[in-house]
Amino acid sequence: MIVPIPVGPPPPPHYVRVSFEWERRMKLRLLLAGLVLVILSPVVALIGIPWTFFLPIADDPLSWLTAGMIGVSAFFSWIVGLCCLFGQANFRGGCINVAGARSVLRQSVVWLIGTVCTSGLSVACLALIVGTSAGRSYGPISLDLELCSYLGLAVLPVGMAGVAWGVLLKSMRPDPQ
């Protein structure tokens, strides 16, 4: 079977007219959501990775995986923030580029799923370390305030990326006029 190869320029982007005030509001939402993630995600990584080695689980070999997955989760969350920032380029003069918006949404879904998976792996490793600590020489580890706050830090990139993706989804879908 012969598959035809398309020749020529790609089809033009599909633009939909939106009101200028709606465009301005959505660009501002995307800017704020993107800046929050671009600023806070590295902070989460810079706090979470070293903090792992000051916890009572620090001598366990899985603590390296826990620290690494917090860093990767923060990195994926940072990329969702970049998707929010770059998504503003699809708005021009009262129009939204629907094809470009769809592409940004698809990319951000992939990074959001990566954030959820890596953060879940970090939480699972932490739970495995705490759950198997009863037979260790240093005694059982209980979920004290420090481990609970570390658990919250491990889940923070998922929460931030989820909120930013919701803003991205709402902003990239034009409202009917």
Secondary structure per residue as TSV (DSSP state, phi and psi in degrees):
chain	resnum	aa	ss	phi	psi
A	1	M	-	360.0	134.9
A	2	I	-	-98.5	126.3
A	3	V	-	-100.5	124.9
A	4	P	-	-70.3	140.2
A	5	I	-	-98.7	123.5
A	6	P	-	-67.2	135.8
A	7	V	-	-119.2	139.2
A	8	G	S	112.3	-177.6
A	9	P	S	-72.4	156.8
A	10	P	-	-67.6	158.7
A	11	P	-	-63.8	151.6
A	12	P	-	-67.4	153.5
A	13	P	-	-64.1	153.5
A	14	H	-	-95.4	114.1
A	15	Y	E	-104.3	142.5
A	16	V	E	-123.5	133.3
A	17	R	E	-74.4	136.0
A	18	V	-	-132.7	162.6
A	19	S	-	-73.8	153.1
A	20	F	H	-65.6	-37.0
A	21	E	H	-68.9	-37.4
A	22	W	H	-64.8	-42.9
A	23	E	H	-60.7	-45.1
A	24	R	H	-63.0	-42.3
A	25	R	H	-63.6	-43.3
A	26	M	H	-69.4	-38.4
A	27	K	H	-64.9	-37.4
A	28	L	H	-66.7	-41.7
A	29	R	H	-61.9	-44.1
A	30	L	H	-63.8	-39.8
A	31	L	H	-63.0	-47.0
A	32	L	H	-66.1	-45.0
A	33	A	H	-63.4	-41.5
A	34	G	H	-65.7	-42.2
A	35	L	H	-66.4	-37.7
A	36	V	H	-60.8	-45.9
A	37	L	H	-70.3	-40.7
A	38	V	H	-65.8	-30.6
A	39	I	H	-86.8	-45.7
A	40	L	H	-81.0	-26.6
A	41	S	H	-63.8	-45.4
A	42	P	H	-64.1	-31.1
A	43	V	H	-64.5	-42.1
A	44	V	H	-61.1	-42.7
A	45	A	H	-66.5	-42.1
A	46	L	H	-69.4	-25.6
A	47	I	H	-87.6	-43.8
A	48	G	H	-70.9	-38.7
A	49	I	H	-66.6	-52.4
A	50	P	H	-68.9	-31.3
A	51	W	H	-62.0	-28.8
A	52	T	H	-57.4	-36.0
A	53	F	T	-88.3	4.1
A	54	F	T	-109.4	1.3
A	55	L	S	-83.3	165.5
A	56	P	T	-67.4	-8.2
A	57	I	T	-94.2	7.1
A	58	A	T	-62.1	-27.9
A	59	D	T	-83.4	-5.2
A	60	D	S	-80.6	137.2
A	61	P	T	-63.4	-26.6
A	62	L	H	-71.8	-11.7
A	63	S	H	-66.1	-27.9
A	64	W	H	-65.3	-42.2
A	65	L	H	-67.2	-37.9
A	66	T	H	-61.7	-46.3
A	67	A	H	-65.1	-41.5
A	68	G	H	-64.6	-40.7
A	69	M	H	-70.3	-30.0
A	70	I	H	-66.3	-41.0
A	71	G	H	-64.2	-43.3
A	72	V	H	-67.8	-39.1
A	73	S	H	-63.0	-41.3
A	74	A	H	-66.2	-36.4
A	75	F	H	-64.7	-44.8
A	76	F	H	-64.1	-37.8
A	77	S	H	-63.8	-37.6
A	78	W	H	-62.4	-39.1
A	79	I	H	-69.2	-33.7
A	80	V	H	-62.2	-38.0
A	81	G	H	-63.3	-39.0
A	82	L	H	-64.7	-37.0
A	83	C	H	-61.6	-38.2
A	84	C	H	-64.6	-44.3
A	85	L	H	-66.3	-43.6
A	86	F	H	-76.0	-17.2
A	87	G	H	-67.5	-19.5
A	88	Q	G	-65.9	-22.8
A	89	A	G	-68.3	-13.1
A	90	N	G	-82.8	-4.2
A	91	F	E	-101.8	127.6
A	92	R	E	-148.1	118.2
A	93	G	T	52.2	45.6
A	94	G	T	83.3	13.2
A	95	C	E	-130.7	155.3
A	96	I	E	-123.4	133.6
A	97	N	E	-80.1	105.1
A	98	V	H	-69.2	-37.2
A	99	A	H	-66.3	-42.4
A	100	G	H	-67.1	-38.7
A	101	A	H	-64.3	-40.2
A	102	R	H	-63.4	-39.4
A	103	S	H	-64.9	-43.3
A	104	V	H	-63.9	-40.8
A	105	L	H	-62.5	-42.4
A	106	R	H	-64.1	-43.4
A	107	Q	H	-63.3	-42.5
A	108	S	H	-67.4	-31.0
A	109	V	H	-64.9	-41.0
A	110	V	H	-62.6	-43.8
A	111	W	H	-71.0	-32.7
A	112	L	H	-66.3	-42.3
A	113	I	H	-62.9	-40.0
A	114	G	H	-63.0	-38.5
A	115	T	H	-63.7	-44.7
A	116	V	H	-63.9	-44.2
A	117	C	H	-65.9	-45.3
A	118	T	H	-70.7	-37.1
A	119	S	H	-67.6	-39.2
A	120	G	H	-62.8	-38.8
A	121	L	H	-66.0	-37.6
A	122	S	H	-64.5	-44.4
A	123	V	H	-65.6	-38.3
A	124	A	H	-65.6	-40.0
A	125	C	H	-64.3	-40.9
A	126	L	H	-63.2	-42.9
A	127	A	H	-65.5	-37.5
A	128	L	H	-65.9	-41.0
A	129	I	H	-64.2	-46.8
A	130	V	H	-67.3	-38.5
A	131	G	H	-69.3	-31.1
A	132	T	T	-98.5	10.9
A	133	S	G	-82.3	-6.7
A	134	A	G	-65.3	-34.3
A	135	G	G	-90.7	6.3
A	136	R	S	-83.0	164.9
A	137	S	T	-71.1	-28.2
A	138	Y	T	-85.6	-0.7
A	139	G	-	92.8	172.1
A	140	P	-	-70.9	147.3
A	141	I	-	-102.8	130.5
A	142	S	-	-103.6	158.3
A	143	L	-	-78.7	89.7
A	144	D	-	-89.3	-172.1
A	145	L	H	-63.7	-36.7
A	146	E	H	-66.2	-45.5
A	147	L	H	-68.9	-34.9
A	148	C	H	-67.3	-39.3
A	149	S	H	-70.4	-33.3
A	150	Y	H	-66.5	-37.8
A	151	L	H	-63.4	-40.7
A	152	G	H	-63.3	-38.0
A	153	L	H	-66.6	-34.4
A	154	A	H	-69.1	-28.1
A	155	V	H	-92.5	-14.5
A	156	L	H	-57.2	-42.3
A	157	P	H	-60.5	-33.9
A	158	V	H	-66.4	-43.8
A	159	G	H	-63.1	-45.2
A	160	M	H	-65.2	-44.1
A	161	A	H	-67.8	-35.5
A	162	G	H	-65.2	-42.5
A	163	V	H	-65.4	-43.2
A	164	A	H	-64.5	-37.0
A	165	W	H	-68.1	-36.4
A	166	G	H	-63.1	-41.0
A	167	V	H	-64.3	-41.3
A	168	L	H	-63.6	-42.9
A	169	L	H	-64.3	-44.0
A	170	K	H	-68.7	-34.4
A	171	S	H	-77.9	-30.4
A	172	M	H	-89.0	-1.3
A	173	R	S	-105.5	110.7
A	174	P	-	-69.1	142.9
A	175	D	-	-85.4	144.8
A	176	P	-	-69.5	142.6
A	177	Q	-	-97.2	360.0
